[in-house]
Amino acid sequence: MNDTQTLFGALRNSADPEVFAAMEILVRDGEDRHLCRINVLAFAARHRLNEEKVISAFLHAARLGLFEMNWNVLCPGCGGVLDSSLQLKSVHKEAYDCALCSRAYEPTLDEMVEVAFTVSPRVRRIAAHDPHTLPVWEYFRQTFWGTGIDLPEAGLEQVLEEITIDSIELAPGEKGQISVQLPAEFIIVFEPVTHAAHFIDVKGEPTKERQTLSLIYDKVHAHTITTEMRPGPLRLALDNRSDVRALPSLWIAGHTLHDLLGKRRPFLTAKLLLTNQTFRDIYRTDTLDVDQGLKITSLTFLFTDLKGSTELYERVGDIVAYDLVREHFRVLGEIVAAEAGAVVKTIGDAVMATFPTPDRALAAALRMRDSVRALKKDLLIKIGIHEGPCLAVTLNDRLDYFGQTVNIAARVQGLAHERAIFATKPVIEHPQVVKMIAANKLVPTEQLAALRGVADKMAVFQIP
């Protein structure tokens, strides 16, 4: 049995059988480009598989070495990959510049950092393992654009050729020239390898005189410049001073380009992965550097606490009470994972969990309330939910979260009594939560509450 078969044998023990079968077929029979930066949400949809099971299987496969996990910083405008690494630790807090969009973006883990999976070269060698050998349009598909751009499976070359006036490939250290007729359009001279762009605003009366423009490509980032020119002949002199090939193209920035970049699809974000229980179980301490602190614009926090746990220990004894508390942790952990959340930590007999959206948190809370009561009738759980921005950080050698959103969620849980679920206005007003409350025929009651550490009173809703 070879090494790959051994790894797949280990994966079989931890992955859902249907997901495992689809992954095995992909690695064995899939085209090269389908094994580069796999969008696991698209993979799940294409094979009609459960998203959480697919994410879990790919995480286990990456841990075994069957796949490499890619963390890619994306441009929100064009969907281009601004930075790529095998670790989230490489993502820095400062702004990333996109030459194609001529904008700088402060990275957030919500939509700017994607997680994709590429087959390991030890399992199967594909062209993208050496991206500088890819044909130019496949370089754009497999290397430049992230998995959130919904590129056509067939016909991408034709679409790109439609917007391209001319293009050239330059080896490291090579110089070249392009001679073209400039149309009266907005033109982008874009080079995807060094991520450099130069805008040409072509307007005015046509000319027969040859215009010239010289561009240099290296690894030094330069701001995108706009040059005004007239319709007519242009000689473009290009100098590749980098240590990799360059692929400059002259693009017409019209409707065709905008339509191509406007087609998006869901992808696995860093935020979704950090709130995944399998990820937290497998990658406990190797996620963020101690001083990193990356922003998340929206995350939902759920805090629980057992009411009367001290009296429980006195009433039934330490051993019985301890077993009950452990069983309650197990039940809550299963519910959190089933609703696409993750347990961040336990504090005494309390739980702190995160969810990608408020509706998943409320769904978990409703199930928790019923499950804990079924465990023991006089075992009562108090729950608080809040949604908002936060920082992902490393605290006490584990992935954690920091900020006022976390503090408010904990304070809201402190308001709860008996089997109450307390939630803030951002949670209650979330569209999917509104539907869930109506479907369950719940009538939340509003109150203004003074929360420690919060200057003004907040509207808090009790879900009976």
Secondary structure, DSSP 4 states (H G I P E B T S, - for coil): --HHHHHHHHHHTTS-HHHHHHHHHHHHH--GGGGSSB-HHHHHHHHT--HHHHHHHHHHHHHHTSEEEEEEEE-TTT-BEEEEESSGGG--SS-EEETTTTEEE--BTTTSEEEEEEE-TTT---GGGSGGGS-HHHHIIIIIB-TTB---SS-HHHHHHHHEEEE--B-TT-EEEEEEEEPSSEEEEEETTTTEEEEEEE-SS---SPEEEEEEE-SS----EEEEE-SEEEEEEEEE-SSS-B--EEEE-SHHHHHHHH-B----BHHHHHT-HHHHHHSSSSSS-TT--EEEEEEEEEEEEEETHHHHHHHH-HHHHHHHHHHHHHHHHHHHHHTT-EEEEEETTEEEEEESSHHHHHHHHHHHHHHHHHH-TT-EEEEEEEEEEEEEEEETTEEEEESHHHHHHHHHHHH--TT-EEEEHHHHTSHHHHHHHHHTT---EEEEE--TT-SS-EEEEEE-
